[in-house]
Amino acid sequence: MHKPNSKKNFVQEVAATLPPGVAPEQVDIWFQDEMRIGQRGTQTRLWARKGTRPRVVRQQQSESAYIFGAVCPRQDSAIGLVMPHANTEAMSHHLQVLSEAVPAGRHAVLVLDRAGWHT
């Protein structure tokens, strides 16, 4: 994984990392991110007689999933996946789907945020 020094040098950094024979005009820039969504139990309320304090079991577990998404403004294209975990396997699947979205004869540069698990 390559980290550009600054936004100003981005085009030069990308051009310097391209394989021989690949022109910058053949490259699409994709922007990727992921996020966790889910549900967590909340405060339980119920009707009761004044002066009583009924006991109620409250949902303690949580359910969540991860949304992986990427967009390419130049191609007006986007992909998205809902995955049960954010890990290497999920990211590999995301990259596979992304590679299938890149048109034949084109190449993709994927811009990631600097989340710790990306490295």
Backbone as JSON Lines, residues from 0, in Angstrom:
{"i":0,"aa":"M","n":[0.84,-1.17,0.0],"ca":[0.0,0.0,0.0],"c":[0.88,1.23,0.0]}
{"i":1,"aa":"H","n":[0.53,2.17,-0.82],"ca":[1.34,3.38,-0.97],"c":[0.58,4.57,-0.4]}
{"i":2,"aa":"K","n":[1.26,5.39,0.38],"ca":[0.65,6.58,0.96],"c":[1.23,7.82,0.28]}
{"i":3,"aa":"P","n":[0.42,8.55,-0.51],"ca":[0.93,9.77,-1.13],"c":[1.36,10.79,-0.08]}
{"i":4,"aa":"N","n":[2.38,11.58,-0.41],"ca":[2.89,12.59,0.51],"c":[1.9,13.72,0.72]}
{"i":5,"aa":"S","n":[1.22,14.14,-0.33],"ca":[0.25,15.22,-0.2],"c":[-0.74,15.16,-1.34]}
{"i":6,"aa":"K","n":[-1.82,15.9,-1.18],"ca":[-2.83,15.95,-2.23],"c":[-2.28,16.6,-3.5]}
{"i":7,"aa":"K","n":[-1.35,17.54,-3.35],"ca":[-0.78,18.24,-4.5],"c":[-0.03,17.27,-5.41]}
{"i":8,"aa":"N","n":[0.63,16.3,-4.85],"ca":[1.46,15.37,-5.62],"c":[0.72,14.1,-6.01]}
{"i":9,"aa":"F","n":[-0.57,14.04,-5.81],"ca":[-1.31,12.8,-6.03],"c":[-1.15,12.28,-7.46]}
{"i":10,"aa":"V","n":[-1.35,13.14,-8.44],"ca":[-1.26,12.7,-9.83],"c":[0.14,12.19,-10.14]}
{"i":11,"aa":"Q","n":[1.16,12.89,-9.67],"ca":[2.54,12.45,-9.91],"c":[2.83,11.14,-9.19]}
{"i":12,"aa":"E","n":[2.32,10.98,-7.98],"ca":[2.52,9.74,-7.21],"c":[1.87,8.56,-7.92]}
{"i":13,"aa":"V","n":[0.64,8.76,-8.42],"ca":[-0.05,7.68,-9.13],"c":[0.71,7.34,-10.4]}
{"i":14,"aa":"A","n":[1.11,8.34,-11.17],"ca":[1.84,8.09,-12.42],"c":[3.14,7.34,-12.17]}
{"i":15,"aa":"A","n":[3.81,7.64,-11.06],"ca":[5.08,6.98,-10.75],"c":[4.91,5.51,-10.37]}
{"i":16,"aa":"T","n":[3.72,5.12,-9.91],"ca":[3.51,3.73,-9.48],"c":[2.85,2.86,-10.54]}
{"i":17,"aa":"L","n":[2.48,3.45,-11.69],"ca":[1.83,2.66,-12.73],"c":[2.81,1.69,-13.38]}
{"i":18,"aa":"P","n":[2.34,0.5,-13.75],"ca":[3.2,-0.45,-14.45],"c":[3.58,0.09,-15.83]}
{"i":19,"aa":"P","n":[4.66,-0.4,-16.4],"ca":[5.04,0.04,-17.75],"c":[3.92,-0.22,-18.75]}
{"i":20,"aa":"G","n":[3.69,0.72,-19.64],"ca":[2.66,0.55,-20.66],"c":[1.29,1.03,-20.26]}
{"i":21,"aa":"V","n":[1.09,1.45,-19.01],"ca":[-0.21,1.95,-18.56],"c":[-0.13,3.47,-18.48]}
{"i":22,"aa":"A","n":[-0.94,4.13,-19.3],"ca":[-0.96,5.59,-19.33],"c":[-1.94,6.1,-18.27]}
{"i":23,"aa":"P","n":[-1.67,7.26,-17.71],"ca":[-2.59,7.83,-16.71],"c":[-4.03,7.98,-17.23]}
{"i":24,"aa":"E","n":[-4.19,8.16,-18.54],"ca":[-5.53,8.29,-19.12],"c":[-6.33,7.0,-19.03]}
{"i":25,"aa":"Q","n":[-5.65,5.87,-18.79],"ca":[-6.31,4.57,-18.68],"c":[-6.71,4.25,-17.24]}
{"i":26,"aa":"V","n":[-6.44,5.18,-16.33],"ca":[-6.63,4.92,-14.9],"c":[-7.83,5.68,-14.36]}
{"i":27,"aa":"D","n":[-8.67,4.96,-13.62],"ca":[-9.79,5.56,-12.92],"c":[-9.49,5.59,-11.43]}
{"i":28,"aa":"I","n":[-9.85,6.67,-10.77],"ca":[-9.65,6.81,-9.33],"c":[-10.95,6.41,-8.64]}
{"i":29,"aa":"W","n":[-10.86,5.44,-7.74],"ca":[-12.0,4.97,-6.94],"c":[-11.77,5.4,-5.5]}
{"i":30,"aa":"F","n":[-12.83,5.79,-4.83],"ca":[-12.78,6.17,-3.42],"c":[-13.59,5.15,-2.64]}
{"i":31,"aa":"Q","n":[-13.01,4.6,-1.59],"ca":[-13.62,3.5,-0.85],"c":[-13.73,3.85,0.63]}
{"i":32,"aa":"D","n":[-14.77,3.33,1.27],"ca":[-14.87,3.41,2.72],"c":[-15.82,2.31,3.19]}
{"i":33,"aa":"E","n":[-15.82,2.08,4.47],"ca":[-16.73,1.1,5.07],"c":[-17.22,1.67,6.38]}
{"i":34,"aa":"M","n":[-18.37,1.16,6.82],"ca":[-18.91,1.61,8.1],"c":[-19.74,0.51,8.73]}
{"i":35,"aa":"R","n":[-19.84,0.57,10.05],"ca":[-20.65,-0.4,10.78],"c":[-22.02,0.21,11.02]}
{"i":36,"aa":"I","n":[-23.04,-0.59,10.79],"ca":[-24.41,-0.17,11.11],"c":[-25.0,-1.25,11.99]}
{"i":37,"aa":"G","n":[-25.96,-0.89,12.81],"ca":[-26.56,-1.93,13.63],"c":[-27.59,-1.42,14.6]}
{"i":38,"aa":"Q","n":[-27.98,-2.33,15.46],"ca":[-29.02,-2.05,16.45],"c":[-28.51,-2.46,17.82]}
{"i":39,"aa":"R","n":[-28.77,-1.64,18.77],"ca":[-28.43,-1.93,20.17],"c":[-29.71,-1.7,20.97]}
{"i":40,"aa":"G","n":[-29.99,-2.58,21.91],"ca":[-31.18,-2.42,22.74],"c":[-31.21,-1.07,23.42]}
{"i":41,"aa":"T","n":[-32.41,-0.54,23.64],"ca":[-32.55,0.77,24.28],"c":[-33.3,0.63,25.59]}
{"i":42,"aa":"Q","n":[-33.46,1.73,26.27],"ca":[-34.18,1.75,27.55],"c":[-35.59,1.21,27.34]}
{"i":43,"aa":"T","n":[-35.99,0.28,28.18],"ca":[-37.32,-0.3,28.08],"c":[-38.28,0.48,28.97]}
{"i":44,"aa":"R","n":[-39.41,0.86,28.42],"ca":[-40.45,1.56,29.17],"c":[-41.74,0.78,29.04]}
{"i":45,"aa":"L","n":[-42.57,0.82,30.08],"ca":[-43.86,0.15,30.03],"c":[-44.83,0.85,30.96]}
{"i":46,"aa":"W","n":[-46.09,0.61,30.72],"ca":[-47.13,1.18,31.57],"c":[-47.23,0.34,32.85]}
{"i":47,"aa":"A","n":[-47.4,1.02,33.98],"ca":[-47.54,0.32,35.27],"c":[-48.33,1.22,36.22]}
{"i":48,"aa":"R","n":[-48.84,0.6,37.28],"ca":[-49.57,1.39,38.28],"c":[-48.63,2.36,38.96]}
{"i":49,"aa":"K","n":[-49.16,3.5,39.27],"ca":[-48.39,4.52,39.96],"c":[-47.86,3.94,41.27]}
{"i":50,"aa":"G","n":[-46.57,4.2,41.52],"ca":[-45.96,3.72,42.75],"c":[-45.35,2.33,42.65]}
{"i":51,"aa":"T","n":[-45.5,1.65,41.5],"ca":[-44.89,0.32,41.33],"c":[-43.67,0.44,40.42]}
{"i":52,"aa":"R","n":[-42.77,-0.5,40.56],"ca":[-41.58,-0.56,39.71],"c":[-41.44,-1.97,39.13]}
{"i":53,"aa":"P","n":[-42.18,-2.27,38.1],"ca":[-42.09,-3.62,37.53],"c":[-40.72,-3.86,36.91]}
{"i":54,"aa":"R","n":[-40.27,-5.09,37.01],"ca":[-38.99,-5.47,36.4],"c":[-39.25,-6.04,35.0]}
{"i":55,"aa":"V","n":[-38.42,-5.59,34.06],"ca":[-38.56,-6.02,32.68],"c":[-37.19,-6.41,32.16]}
{"i":56,"aa":"V","n":[-37.14,-7.52,31.44],"ca":[-35.89,-7.95,30.81],"c":[-35.67,-7.07,29.58]}
{"i":57,"aa":"R","n":[-34.51,-6.5,29.5],"ca":[-34.17,-5.63,28.38],"c":[-33.22,-6.34,27.43]}
{"i":58,"aa":"Q","n":[-33.4,-6.13,26.14],"ca":[-32.5,-6.73,25.15],"c":[-31.09,-6.2,25.36]}
{"i":59,"aa":"Q","n":[-30.11,-7.09,25.56],"ca":[-28.74,-6.69,25.81],"c":[-27.82,-6.89,24.6]}
{"i":60,"aa":"Q","n":[-28.15,-7.82,23.74],"ca":[-27.26,-8.09,22.62],"c":[-27.42,-7.02,21.54]}
{"i":61,"aa":"S","n":[-26.46,-6.99,20.65],"ca":[-26.54,-6.05,19.54],"c":[-26.33,-6.81,18.24]}
{"i":62,"aa":"E","n":[-26.86,-6.28,17.19],"ca":[-26.71,-6.87,15.86],"c":[-26.11,-5.79,14.98]}
{"i":63,"aa":"S","n":[-25.11,-6.16,14.18],"ca":[-24.52,-5.17,13.3],"c":[-24.01,-5.83,12.03]}
{"i":64,"aa":"A","n":[-23.74,-5.01,11.05],"ca":[-23.17,-5.44,9.78],"c":[-22.28,-4.3,9.3]}
{"i":65,"aa":"Y","n":[-21.52,-4.57,8.27],"ca":[-20.62,-3.57,7.7],"c":[-20.98,-3.32,6.25]}
{"i":66,"aa":"I","n":[-21.03,-2.06,5.88],"ca":[-21.26,-1.69,4.49],"c":[-19.93,-1.26,3.9]}
{"i":67,"aa":"F","n":[-19.54,-1.93,2.83],"ca":[-18.34,-1.57,2.07],"c":[-18.82,-0.9,0.8]}
{"i":68,"aa":"G","n":[-18.26,0.24,0.46],"ca":[-18.67,0.93,-0.75],"c":[-17.5,1.6,-1.43]}
{"i":69,"aa":"A","n":[-17.62,1.77,-2.74],"ca":[-16.6,2.47,-3.52],"c":[-17.3,3.19,-4.66]}
{"i":70,"aa":"V","n":[-16.78,4.37,-5.01],"ca":[-17.34,5.15,-6.11],"c":[-16.22,5.6,-7.04]}
{"i":71,"aa":"C","n":[-16.58,5.7,-8.3],"ca":[-15.67,6.24,-9.31],"c":[-16.41,7.36,-10.02]}
{"i":72,"aa":"P","n":[-16.1,8.61,-9.69],"ca":[-16.82,9.73,-10.32],"c":[-16.64,9.78,-11.83]}
{"i":73,"aa":"R","n":[-15.45,9.45,-12.32],"ca":[-15.18,9.53,-13.75],"c":[-16.07,8.57,-14.55]}
{"i":74,"aa":"Q","n":[-16.25,7.36,-14.05],"ca":[-17.07,6.37,-14.74],"c":[-18.54,6.44,-14.31]}
{"i":75,"aa":"D","n":[-18.85,7.32,-13.35],"ca":[-20.21,7.41,-12.8],"c":[-20.68,6.02,-12.35]}
{"i":76,"aa":"S","n":[-19.81,5.38,-11.57],"ca":[-20.04,4.0,-11.16],"c":[-19.84,3.85,-9.66]}
{"i":77,"aa":"A","n":[-20.55,2.9,-9.08],"ca":[-20.41,2.64,-7.64],"c":[-20.7,1.17,-7.38]}
{"i":78,"aa":"I","n":[-20.1,0.67,-6.31],"ca":[-20.39,-0.69,-5.85],"c":[-20.61,-0.64,-4.35]}
{"i":79,"aa":"G","n":[-21.32,-1.62,-3.83],"ca":[-21.54,-1.7,-2.4],"c":[-21.83,-3.13,-1.98]}
{"i":80,"aa":"L","n":[-21.37,-3.47,-0.8],"ca":[-21.58,-4.79,-0.23],"c":[-21.96,-4.65,1.23]}
{"i":81,"aa":"V","n":[-22.8,-5.52,1.71],"ca":[-23.11,-5.62,3.13],"c":[-22.47,-6.91,3.61]}
{"i":82,"aa":"M","n":[-21.56,-6.78,4.58],"ca":[-20.79,-7.93,5.05],"c":[-20.98,-8.08,6.57]}
{"i":83,"aa":"P","n":[-20.86,-9.31,7.09],"ca":[-21.05,-9.51,8.52],"c":[-19.88,-9.01,9.37]}
{"i":84,"aa":"H","n":[-18.69,-8.89,8.77],"ca":[-17.5,-8.46,9.52],"c":[-16.65,-7.56,8.64]}
{"i":85,"aa":"A","n":[-15.83,-6.75,9.27],"ca":[-14.82,-5.96,8.55],"c":[-13.48,-6.62,8.84]}
{"i":86,"aa":"N","n":[-13.04,-7.43,7.92],"ca":[-11.76,-8.14,8.09],"c":[-11.13,-8.35,6.73]}
{"i":87,"aa":"T","n":[-10.02,-9.08,6.7],"ca":[-9.29,-9.31,5.46],"c":[-10.15,-10.03,4.43]}
{"i":88,"aa":"E","n":[-10.9,-11.02,4.86],"ca":[-11.75,-11.77,3.94],"c":[-12.81,-10.87,3.3]}
{"i":89,"aa":"A","n":[-13.44,-10.03,4.11],"ca":[-14.47,-9.12,3.59],"c":[-13.84,-8.11,2.62]}
{"i":90,"aa":"M","n":[-12.67,-7.59,2.97],"ca":[-12.0,-6.62,2.1],"c":[-11.59,-7.29,0.79]}
{"i":91,"aa":"S","n":[-11.13,-8.52,0.84],"ca":[-10.76,-9.24,-0.38],"c":[-11.96,-9.42,-1.29]}
{"i":92,"aa":"H","n":[-13.1,-9.75,-0.71],"ca":[-14.32,-9.89,-1.5],"c":[-14.71,-8.54,-2.12]}
{"i":93,"aa":"H","n":[-14.6,-7.49,-1.33],"ca":[-14.89,-6.14,-1.82],"c":[-13.98,-5.78,-3.0]}
{"i":94,"aa":"L","n":[-12.7,-6.09,-2.89],"ca":[-11.76,-5.8,-3.97],"c":[-12.08,-6.62,-5.23]}
{"i":95,"aa":"Q","n":[-12.53,-7.85,-5.04],"ca":[-12.91,-8.69,-6.18],"c":[-14.1,-8.08,-6.91]}
{"i":96,"aa":"V","n":[-15.11,-7.64,-6.16],"ca":[-16.29,-7.01,-6.78],"c":[-15.88,-5.71,-7.47]}
{"i":97,"aa":"L","n":[-14.99,-4.96,-6.85],"ca":[-14.5,-3.73,-7.46],"c":[-13.78,-4.02,-8.77]}
{"i":98,"aa":"S","n":[-12.93,-5.04,-8.78],"ca":[-12.19,-5.36,-10.01],"c":[-13.13,-5.75,-11.14]}
{"i":99,"aa":"E","n":[-14.25,-6.37,-10.81],"ca":[-15.24,-6.74,-11.83],"c":[-15.98,-5.52,-12.38]}
{"i":100,"aa":"A","n":[-15.99,-4.42,-11.61],"ca":[-16.67,-3.2,-12.04],"c":[-15.8,-2.31,-12.92]}
{"i":101,"aa":"V","n":[-14.51,-2.6,-12.96],"ca":[-13.59,-1.79,-13.78],"c":[-13.72,-2.27,-15.24]}
{"i":102,"aa":"P","n":[-14.02,-1.35,-16.16],"ca":[-14.19,-1.75,-17.56],"c":[-12.91,-2.35,-18.15]}
{"i":103,"aa":"A","n":[-13.08,-3.22,-19.12],"ca":[-11.93,-3.84,-19.79],"c":[-11.05,-2.75,-20.4]}
{"i":104,"aa":"G","n":[-9.75,-2.92,-20.27],"ca":[-8.8,-1.95,-20.81],"c":[-8.53,-0.78,-19.9]}
{"i":105,"aa":"R","n":[-9.17,-0.73,-18.73],"ca":[-8.96,0.36,-17.78],"c":[-8.29,-0.2,-16.54]}
{"i":106,"aa":"H","n":[-7.74,0.66,-15.75],"ca":[-7.1,0.29,-14.49],"c":[-7.69,1.15,-13.38]}
{"i":107,"aa":"A","n":[-7.6,0.68,-12.15],"ca":[-8.16,1.42,-11.02],"c":[-7.1,1.68,-9.97]}
{"i":108,"aa":"V","n":[-7.17,2.87,-9.4],"ca":[-6.41,3.22,-8.2],"c":[-7.46,3.41,-7.12]}
{"i":109,"aa":"L","n":[-7.29,2.71,-6.02],"ca":[-8.26,2.76,-4.93],"c":[-7.71,3.63,-3.8]}
{"i":110,"aa":"V","n":[-8.45,4.67,-3.45],"ca":[-8.05,5.58,-2.38],"c":[-8.77,5.14,-1.11]}
{"i":111,"aa":"L","n":[-7.99,4.83,-0.07],"ca":[-8.53,4.41,1.22],"c":[-8.28,5.48,2.26]}
{"i":112,"aa":"D","n":[-9.1,5.5,3.3],"ca":[-8.76,6.36,4.43],"c":[-7.65,5.65,5.21]}
{"i":113,"aa":"R","n":[-7.19,6.25,6.25],"ca":[-6.05,5.67,6.97],"c":[-6.47,4.88,8.21]}
{"i":114,"aa":"A","n":[-7.56,4.15,8.08],"ca":[-7.98,3.31,9.19],"c":[-6.89,2.29,9.49]}
{"i":115,"aa":"G","n":[-6.69,2.0,10.75],"ca":[-5.61,1.12,11.17],"c":[-5.63,-0.25,10.53]}
{"i":116,"aa":"W","n":[-6.8,-0.82,10.33],"ca":[-6.83,-2.18,9.79],"c":[-6.56,-2.23,8.29]}
{"i":117,"aa":"H","n":[-6.55,-1.08,7.58],"ca":[-6.23,-1.09,6.17],"c":[-4.76,-1.4,5.92]}
{"i":118,"aa":"T","n":[-3.93,-1.14,6.9],"ca":[-2.51,-1.4,6.71],"c":[-2.15,-2.75,7.28]}
